[in-house]
Amino acid sequence: MFFSRKPAALPTRDTALPGRSKPIPTAAAHFVNGRPIQADAPAGYETAVFGLGCFWGAERIFWQTNGVWLTRVGYAGGITPNPTYEEVCSGGTGHTEIVEVIFNPAEVTFADLMKLFLESHDPTQGMRQGNDVGTQYRSALYFTTPEQERAAREMIAAYKAELAANGHRAPVTTELGPRGDVFLAEDYHQQYLAKNPNGYCGIGGTGVSCPLPQVKA
């Protein structure tokens, strides 16, 4: 990934890059499980979108989780339509790097995935994650159901309290909102660490455990 200094503020609609009308090319199939990379969620399954820094390492965390049916990486939360990786890295699109996760809630709940998300990065770092600096590395969760939103808000509040109790006083900066447009990243980013086992992974958590809600979503 890129380590040079990037803009610390998001662009506006007037300053964002124009993008393009057609999607950029991506992979046809998931490199690990062979499923179509653009498959719809099967009946009864759910989708959620997580941003926790560099999407190379983030995606591996989720595809290795039992009950996850498909993962794919891309860009969300921004303005520019159909951006390229280089455009996102410039800070001129407003997107953050994300993993879109399709999962079977009978095998793994959204709360389980939310716990994994919160514990796998530091959600207090603002427009960065460790050495990865820029708006595209900000923490984000884009929900797809009211139940996901409720669980996410409850768990973020609970984790904020746990962090404070363990000496982490910085505010949680996770961007929380409904799933909007998700633009899939280029072929070589999909399942990057399966294709490149010794590749860069900047994912790391705070070491603080996140409590699950009493009734898991």
N, C-alpha and C positions, 0 to 999 in steps of 0.2 A: 504494500500500500504506500501512499505518499505521506511524507513526514514534513514537508515544507509548510510555512506559515500560511494559513487560510483565513478568509473573512470570518469574523466572529458573530456577524449578524446576518439574518436571512434577507434575501432580496425581496423587493416588492414586485407587483405585477408589471410595473413600469420599467424596472431594472433587470428582471429575470431574462435569461436567454430564451430565444424564440422556440427552440426545439424543432419538431417536425411532425407531419401529419400521420406518418406510418410508423408502426413499431420497428425497433431495431431487431436484427436477427438474434435468435437465441437458440439454445439446445432443443432438440426434438424429444429427447428422453432423459429421464433421471439417470445419472451415471451409476448410482448405487443399486436402485431397485428396478430400473428399466421402465417405469411408468411414464406415460406422456407428460412432459414437463408442464404443459398447459391444460392438464386434465381438470375437469370440474370435480367438486367434492361429491363422493357417492352419497346416496340417500342416507340420512341419519348422521352424517359426519359434519364437522364444523371447520371453519377457517378462522385463523387469527393471524395478525401481522405484528412481528416483533422487530424492533431496532435496538441493537445493543453493541454498537461499534462495528468494526470490520466484519462484513458478512461472511467472509471465508470461514472463520472459526465458529461464528454464531450458527451457521447452517449445520455444521457437523454435530453440534450439541443436540439439535432437534432431530436430525435424521437418525441418530443413534438411540432415540427414546422410543420405548415400546408404545404402540398405539398411534404413532405418527405415520400416516399413510403416504404423505408426499411433502417435500420441502422444495422451495425455489427461492432464489435471491433476486432482489430488484431494488427499486427506488420508489419511495412513497413520501407523502407529506409535503410535497413541493408544488411548484407552479409550472415549470417547463414540461410540455408534453413530449413523451418518448425520448428522454434524454440519453446521452451516452455516458459511459463511466467517466470519461475525461471532463465532460460538462458538469457532472455532479461534483467531481473532485474540485472543480474551480470555485465552488461555492455560489455559482450563478444560477442554480436551478431551484434551490430551496428544499431539495429532497434529502432524506436520510437513507442510509443503506439498511435494507430490511430483509428478513426471512419471512416468507409467507408459508404458513404451516397448515396443512389439512390433516385432521386427526379424528380418530374414533373415540367419542366421549365415553363409550362403554369400556374402553381400555385405559384411557388417560384423560383426566378432566382438564378443563381450561385452567382451573386453579392449580393443578399440578404443573402445567406448562408455565403459568404465571410465576410460580415459585422458582422454577428453573430459570426463567428469564431474569428475575430480580437478583438471584444469587450468582448469576454467571457474568455480571458486569457491575460497574459502580454507577448507579443511577443519579449520583450527585454531581457529576463532573461537567454538566452543561454541554458546550459545543466541542466535546472531545471525548475520547476514551483512552486513557493511558497516554502513550506516545502518539496516538492517532489524533491529530488536531484538525478541526474543521466542522462545519455545520452538518456534514454528511455522517458524522459519527455520534450524533446526539441520541440519547435514549428516547425511545418512542414505543407506544403500544396503540395499535389501531384495532378496535373491537368490531365485531360483526353482529352482535346481538345485545339486547338490553341486559341479559344475564351476565354476559362477559363484562359489560361496562360496570355493573354493580360489583362483581367480584374483583375487578381490577382496581376500582377506587378503594374498596375495603382493604385489599392486600397492600396497596401502595401506602395507605395510611398506617397500617400495622407495621410495615417494614420501616417506614420513617421513624416510628417509635423505637423499634429494635435497634436501628442504626444509632439513634441518639443515646440509647441506653448503653451502647458499646463505644461511645466516644466519637461517633461520626456526626458532627454538628451541622455540616453543610446541608442545605435544603435538597430534597429530591426534585430533580429537574425533568423527569420523564414526561414527554409530550403524550397526552392521552386524548384520543378522539375517535370518531367513527372511521371505518375503512373507506378511503376514497380511492382515487386511481392508484393502481400499482403497476409500474412499468418493469417488466422483467429485464434483468441484466444480460449482458452478452454471454455467449456460449461458454467462454473460458472461465467465467466466474461461477457457473453452476457447479455445485459439488466440488469446489476447487481443491479442498484438502483430500478428497478421495483420489483425484487425478494427480495431486502433488503432495504426497504424505509428509514430506519434510518442509512444506511451504509455511509461510508466515501465519501465525495466529496470535492476535493481540488481545484475545478475550481473557479476562480475569476479574474475579469478584472481590467483594469486600471481606469475605470470610464470616459474614454475619448471616445467620439462618433466618429465613422468612417464615413466619407461622402461617399455616393453612387456615382458611376460614372454617368455622364450626360446621357449616353446611357447604360442601364444596360444589362449585359450579361445574 
